[in-house]
Amino acid sequence: GIVCNDRGSIIILDLKAERLTGRIPEEIGLLKELTVLDLSRNFLEGPIPGNAVGKLTKLEKLSLEYNELGSSLPSEIGHLTELTSLAVNFNYLTGTLPSEYIRLPKLAAFNSNGNIGLTGPFQEHLIAWTNLQEFFIPGTRFTGSIPDEIGELSDLRRLSFDDTILGGTVPSSLRKLTNLETLFLGSLSMSMNMTSIIGNLSSLKTLQITRNNFSGIIPQSY
């Protein structure tokens, strides 16, 4: 639906699952008061119009998941300093995470699940998003390893690195994430000592670690 403020300006545009087709129009950039833009679960295609979306400087939530969007992630999204949630999962996006996204100080949720064309490093972004509660990148081709600094993201609730090409060792600092409720680490070419990490995750409700070479035992405390 559509919600306006007392001046008649649209502040929420929620058109999820409306069977929309075609491209996201450039005119979306005229809605300068938008705080929520939800175009998820449609049949939208083509690139995300960066010039237009970059003008929505009051935007807090951008939901574009479950469409047919292609091309790369526009750098202009990095100008949306009020953004708390960015969901682009299950599209056909390619390329790397723009460096501008590091400057999203309020970002609490990032989901790029299922975009097999997304690649390159993500570590600097992850560390910079200090208010992060949800980070989902399964099915992408981001590179490198999980950074040790992830243990400083104390607000993390949901975390998924499933089915990625990340290497190295799952850092022991993960044990510091005592608010973590969901952890997906399936189908990874990584090593992890479960005994030293899992037992400390006192809030954990869902754990996925299938198809791995992890060592140790799952503690009785879990």
N, C-alpha and C positions, 0 to 999 in steps of 0.2 A: 504494500500500500504506500500511500504518500502522506507525509505529515508536514504541515507548514507551521512556521512560528507566527507570533501575533502581528507581524508585518506582512504576512502573506508569502514569505520566502520559503521554498522547500528546504527542509532540514533533514528529512529522511526519505530516501527513495528505495523502496524495497519491492523489487520486481522478480524475486526468485521464483523459479518454476512456473513462469508465465509463457513458456514455449516461444520465447523471443528468438528471432533469427537475424542474420545479417551482422553488421559490425557495430561496435559501440560508437555512437556519433560524437564528433568533435564538439557539438553543442553542449555536451554534458558539462563542459568547462564553464558554462554560463551560470551554473547553479552554485554560486560562490558561498552560500550559507550551508551547504550540505555537510552533515556530520556522519551520516551513514549512507553508503552506496552498496546495495546488495543486488547483484545481477546473476547470482549463482543458479545452477541447475537449469540452464537454458541451452540454446544452440548457437550462441554467439561465436563468430569466427573472426579471423584477421588479427592484427596487432592490437595491443592495449594502447589507446591514444594518449601518449605521454604528455604532449603539450596541453591537452585538455584536462586530464586528471591532475596534472601538476598545479593547476590553478585552484584546486579545491583545498585550500590551505587550512580549512576548519575540519577536514575529514578525520574522523576517529576510527571508522571501520570501513574497510574495503574488501568486499567478498565477491570474487569472480570465479569461484571454484565450479567444477563440473560444467565446463563449456568446451568449445573447440578453438580457443584462442591460441595463436601461434606467435612466432617471432620472439624477440628477447624481452626481458623485463625492462620497462622504461626507467631511465635514471631519474626522471622527474618525480617519481614517487618518493624519492629521498628528500624532497622539499616539504613533505607533509609531516611537519614536526609534531602535530597533535595525534598522529596515527597510533592506535593501540593494537589493532588487529589487521593482519594482511593475509588473506587466504586466496591462493591461486592454484590450489591442488586440482589434479586431474584435468589438465589442459595439454597443449602441445608446445609449451614454452621451451626456448633454447637459450644457449649462451650462459653467461656468468652473472652472479649477483653484483649489481652496480655498487661501486664504492660509496656512492652517495647514500646508500641505505644504512651505512654505519651511523649516520646522523639522524636516526629515528629514536630519540631518547625515551619515548613513552611506549615503545612497542612491547606488548605483552604476549602476543600470539603470532607465530609465523608458520604457515603451512604451505609447502610446495609439493606435497606427496604426488607421486605418479608422473612427474614431468621428467621423462628419461633424458631429455635434451639439455637439462640444466647441469652445468659442470663447473669446474674451477673451485677455488677455495671459498670457504664460508666462515672460517675460524674467527677472523677479525670482527665480522658482523656479530657472531654469537656472543663474543666477549663484551662487545659494546652495548648490547641490548640488556642492560642490567636489571630491567623490570620484567624480564621474560618469565612467563608462566607456562607457555606451550611452544615447543619447537619440534615440528614434524617435517622430515625430509626423506622419508622412505621412497625407494624407487627412483631416486634421482642419481646423478653421477657426479656429485660433488666430490672433491678430491682431498687428500691429506688424511689427518687423523683427528680424533676428538681431543680438543685442547685441555690441558690440565686446569686451566682457569674456569672450566665449566663448574667446578665445585663452589665458585663464588656466587653463582646465580641462585641464591637461596630461595627465590620465589617459584622456581620451576615445579610444576605439577605434572606435566605430561611431556614425555621425551621419546622420540622415535628416530632411530638411525637404521631401521630395517632395510634389508635388500639394497645396500649401497656398496660402493667400492672402496670405502674407507679402510685404511690399514693401521698397523701398529697395535698398541695396547689400549684397552679401555682404561682410562686413568683412575687411579685409586681415589682421586679427589671426588669422584662421583658419590662416594659414601657420605659426603657432607650434605647431600641434597635430602635432608630429612623431611621435606614437604612433598617429595616426589610420590605420586600416586600411580602413574602409568609409565612403564619403561619397556620399550621394544628394541631389542638388539638381535633380531633374527637374521640369519643368512648373511653373516659378516665374515670377512677374512681378517679378523682381529683376535687377539688373545685377551683373556680376563681371568683374574682370580676371584671367583664368585664368593668365596668364603670371606674375604676381607672387605667386600663391597656390599653385597646384598643384605647382610645381617644388620647393617646400620640404617637401612632405609625403612624407618619405622612406620611411615605412612603408605608404603607400597601396597597397592591392591591388585594390579595387573602386571605380570611379568612375562615377556616373550623372549626366549633365548634359544629357539630351535635352530637346527642346522648350523652349529658352531663347534669350535674346538676349545671351549672354555674349560678351565680346570677348577678343582676344588669342589666343595659340596655346598648345597644350599643349607644355610644354618637352620637349626630347629626354631630359632627365634622368628624366622619368616613363616 
